[in-house]
Amino acid sequence: MSGLRRRIKPPAGVSQGLMAVSATRNEVLAAPERGVRSFAPVRTWLYVLAALVVAMVAIGVATRLTGSGLSITEWKPVTGAIPPLSESAWLAEFEKYRSSPQYRLLNQGMSLDEFRFIYWWEWAHRQLGRFLGLAFFAPLLWFWAKGYLSRGLGLALLATGALGGLQAAVGWIMVASGLEPGMTAVAPIKLTLHLLIATAILAILLWLATGLRDQRPPSPTRPLPQAGRAGARFLLGLIFLQIALGGLVAGSKAGLAYNTWPLMDGRLAPPLAGLFAVSPWIENFVDNVALVQFNHRIVAYAVVGFALWHAFAVRTGDPATARRAAIVAVLAVAQMALGIVTLLLAVPLWAGLAHQLLAMALLGTSVVHLRLFAHPAPLWSH
């Protein structure tokens, strides 16, 4: 029996990244056979890609907070990689920006040097996106050609790459919304969609990387409670919701209003008439800064409360699981505290950046926690 190995083949294909991840929940795989390539290079590559996604999010936050996101008024995926190289080229780019609503309504009289500053932020954001695409597809093809990837894992990664392509298109649609007549910033709902796709890509990369192990992990020393598994799933869903609400806060600039805590304008909650002042009522969830910020506050309390409950619920189970749950709870509390500081200071650049980066850390830790908690077996075989 020592020479035998059991293996269950991964799914033959997937239609999209998230479905590909969920389709492998019930796979149980033994350690790879002698001579089979290790997953270590692929796992490292996926973690590097996840770090690049976090860097993209960080530069995106800096681009938004410096008012740089509308400085490049055209979408040139290939030729746009080359910035202006002469004074005449800079003047031509500046002239395009001067025809935008943001310049006419907000930045009238901006100098060429000031334009260069905002241009470089947006250019860096787009350039890192190009590099990320190259860093994804070139190694993907090499790993597949060298036999590091099974068919199922390869298709899941291709679907993730397609999601990255969609992210680039949504990014331009978002920028184009800010170039419409009368606009000085991008549409909040499109900014939120852009952020959520980036968040989903990060979650998928971490989920796949965490599932790539060459050997079956040791069994938990104590049984894992079913309620804890459900709690880890629900907590991750709450974090996704909170990130979406944070995108709406950023897009509507709701962080520049009600800069007090725990009260909003002297109350725990604004009156209903203020929360639903916009007609039709559904638009209040996007355009009414009072409701947008109130929702973000309430869900922050829910995330912290549930994270603390979850850590308490699994404390007597498997020690490794309990430690991960405790880390998630600590990060949730730290993120809420940093959010309060960011609000009280009216969103300075450093605080906004730190708040977004800590949100990505909280999300990533929750993804890894759920992956190891709910599905302790490796995801893929060769």
N, C-alpha and C positions, 0 to 999 in steps of 0.2 A: 504493500500500500504506500510505502514511502516514495515510490517513483510516480505516483499518480497525482494529477492536479485537476481540480474542478474549475470550470470556467463558464460563466454565463455571458453570452455575447451582448454587447450594448445595443441599444435601439438602432435600427437600420438608418434612420434619418430623422430630422426634426425640421419644423417649419419656421421656428424662430428661437432666439436665444433663451428666453425664459422657459418656453415649453421644453427645450432640449434639456435644461437643467432638471426640471421637475420629472421628466420621463425616466430618469435614472434612479429614482428613489429606492426601488426595491432590488437593485442589483447587489449581489454579494459576491465579491471576487477574492480569490486566493492570491498569495504572493506570486509575482511573475516567475516563469520558468527560467532555468539557468540559460544564459545567453541572450535573454530578452533585454532590450535597452531599458535603462532606468528612466523614470519619469522626472528625475531631478532637473535636467535642463529645461524641460517644458514648464515645470512648476516655477522655476526661477524666472523664466521669461514672462509668465503670466503675472507674477508679483511685480516685475518691473513695469509691465503695462499698467497695472493698477496704480503704481506710483505716478506714472505719467498722466493718468486720468485725473488724479488728485492735483497734480501740478496744473493741468488744464483748467480745473475748476478754480484754483487759486488765482491764476492769471485772469480768468474771466471775472472774478470778483473785483480784482484791482482795476480791470478795464472799466467795469461798471461804475465803481466808486470814484474814479478819476474822470468820469464823463467822456471816456474815449471810444466807446463802442460804435459810434456812428461816424468816426473820422474817415473811414474808408467806405466810399459810397458805391463800390462795385464789387461783384463777386467774380474773382478770377482764380479758380482753384490751382491752376498751374503757373501762369505768368505772374500772378500776384505774389509769388514767392520772392520775386526780385523787388526790393524797395526802390524808391527814387534815388538815383545815383548822381544827379546833377542839380544845379540850382533851378534850371528850367523845368526839370521833372518835378521838383518839389513845388514849384509855383503852379504847375498844371494840376497836381493833386490838391493843393490848397484851394484852387479855383473851383474844383468839383465840390469840395466841402462847403465853400462859401455859398453855393447854390442850394444847400440843404436847409430845411426848416430849423434845425437845431442852431445853425450858425446865425440865421436871421433873427430868431426869437430869443436866443440865449447868449450867443458868443459873438455878437456884433463887435467888430473892432479887434478881434483876436490877431495877434502877430504871427508871423511865419514860425518863429521859434516856439511859441505856445502850441501851434498846430503840430509841429514836429513831435512834441512831447506826447500828445494824445494819439498821434498816428502810430508811434512806436509801440505803445501798449496794445493797440488793436492788431498791428502787424505781428507782434510777438505771439498773441493769442492764436491767430490763424496759422502762423508758422509752426507752432508747437502741434497744432492739429494735423498739419501735413506730416510732420515728423512721426507723430503717433500712428498715423495710417501706414507709413513705411515700416515702422517698428513692429506693426502687427502683421502685415501681409507677407513681407519678405521672410521672416523666420517661420511663419506658418507654412509657407510652401516648402521651405527647407526641411522642417520637421516631418512634414507629410511624406516628402520624397525619400527621406532616410528611414522611414518606418517607425518613427516615434509615436505616431498618432493612430489610434484605431479609427475605423470609419465613423463610428458614432461621435467620438470626440472631435474629429476633424469637421464634421458637419455642424456640430454645436459651435465650434469656433468660427466657421464660415458665417453662421447666422449672427454671431456676435459682431463680426466684421460688417455685415450688412446693417446692423443696428448703428454701428459707427458711421456708416455712410448716410444713413437717415439723420443722424445727429448733425452732420455737416450741413445737410440741406435745411434742416429746421433752424440751424444757426443763421443761415442767410435769410430765411423767411422772417426770423425774429428781427434782424437788422433792417430788412426792408420795411417792416412795420414802423420803425422809427424814422423812416425817410418820407413817410406820407405827409401831405400838407397839414400843417398845424401841430405836428408831433415834435417833441423835443427829447423823447426817450422811446425805447421799444415797448411794445404792448406787454403788460404784465403776464397775461396768460401764456404768451409765446416764450417769454423768458422762463417761466415756470416749467413749461414743456421741455425746453432746452436743458434745464437743470435736472429734471427727472430722468431724461434719457441718459445723461452722463452718470447719474446715480445708479440707474439700472445696469449700465455697462460695468461700472465698478463692482457692483454686487455680483454680477455673473462671473467676472474674472476671478474674484476672490472665492466664490463658490466652487468653480472648476479647479482652481489651484489647490484649495484645501482638500478636494477629493482625490487629488493625484498623489497616491502613496504606493510605494513599491511593495509594502508588506501590510498585512492586516493589522490594525492597531490592537493593542491589548484590550480585552473586554473590561468594561467598567467594573470597578471593585465593588460597587453597590448598585442596585437596580435604579434605573432612571424613571422617575414618575411620569405618567402620561400627562398629568396636568402641567408639568414642567415643559414638556415638548410643545404642547399647545400654547403655553405662555410665551415661549421663545418665538414661535411663529407670530403671535399677536403683537409682541413687542416690536419685531422687525417691521410689521405693517404700520404700527404707530409711528415709527421713526421715518418711514417713507412719507407718511401723511404730513408729519411735521416739516420735513424738508420741502415738500410741495407748498405748504403754507409759508415757509420762509421765502420761497421764490416769489410768492405773491406780495409779501411784505417788501422785498427788495424792488420788485417791479413797480409797485404803487408808491414807493418811498414812505411807507407807513412807519418806518423806524425813526423818521424825523418828527413825528407827532407823538403826543402823550408820553413825553420823556420823563416819566415818574414811575415808581414801583413801590408797593404793590397796587397803588391806586391809579386809575385812569381819570384824569380831570376831577380828582377829589372823590371818586367812587370806585368801588371794586369792579363795577361794570357800568359802561355808559348806558343811558336810558334806551329802551327799544326804539324810540323815535329817532335817536341818533344812529343806532346800529343799522336801521333799515330806512335811511333817509332817501336813498336813491331809488328811482323807479325805472324799469321793473325791479322787483325785490331781489331777483337772482343776481343782478349786477352788483349788489352790495358786497358779495363775497369776493369780488375782484377789485372793484373801484372805490369802495368806501373804506378809507384808511382806518376808521374806528373799528369796524367789524373785522377787517383783515388783521389788524394787530391783536384784537381781542381773541380771535380764533387761535392765533399763534401762541398767545399766552396760555390759553386753556389747554391746548394739546401739549404744551411743554410740561404743565403740571401733571397731565395724564402720563406722559412718557416717564417722568421721574418717579411718580407714584407706582406705576406698573413695574418699572425696572427694579425698584426696591422690593416690591412684593415678590417678584420672580426670584431675586437673589435669596430672599428669605425662604421661599418655597422649596428650593433645591439645595439648601445649605447642608442638609443631613444626607444627601445622596452621594454620588460619585464626587470625590474631592476635586478632580480636574474640572468637572462641569460646574461645581460650586464656585471655583475660583474665577472661571470665565464669566459667570453670571454676576459675580461681585464686581469684576472689572467693568462690565457693561453698566452696572448701577452707578459706579463712581464716575464714569465718563458722562452719564446722563445728568448727574447732579452738577458736575463741572460745566457742562454745556449750558445748562440753565443759568448758572451763576454768571458765566461769560456773556450770555445773552442779555441778562439784566444790566451788566456793566456797559455793554454796547448800546443799549437803549438809553441809559442815563447819560452817556457821553455823546448822544446823537450821532452814532455810527461813524467814528473816525476810521480811517483806512486800516490801521493796525488791528482794531477791534473787529471790524467787519471781516477781515481776512482770517483772524484767529477763530472767530465764531464759525465760519464756513469750514475751515480745516478740521476743527474739532467735531463738527457734524459728520464729516466724512470718516473720521476716526471712529466715532460712535456707530455709524452705519456698518463700517467694515468689521468691527469687533462683533457686532450683532450677527452679521452674516456668518462669520467663522464659528461663532458660538452655536448658531442654529445648525450649521452643517455638521459639526462634530456631535452635537447633542441628538439631533433627530435622525441622522443617517451616518452612523459611525463607520460603515464599511466604505472602502475605496469606491470611486465612481466608475472607473474605466479599466478595461484590460487591453492588452495589445492584440 
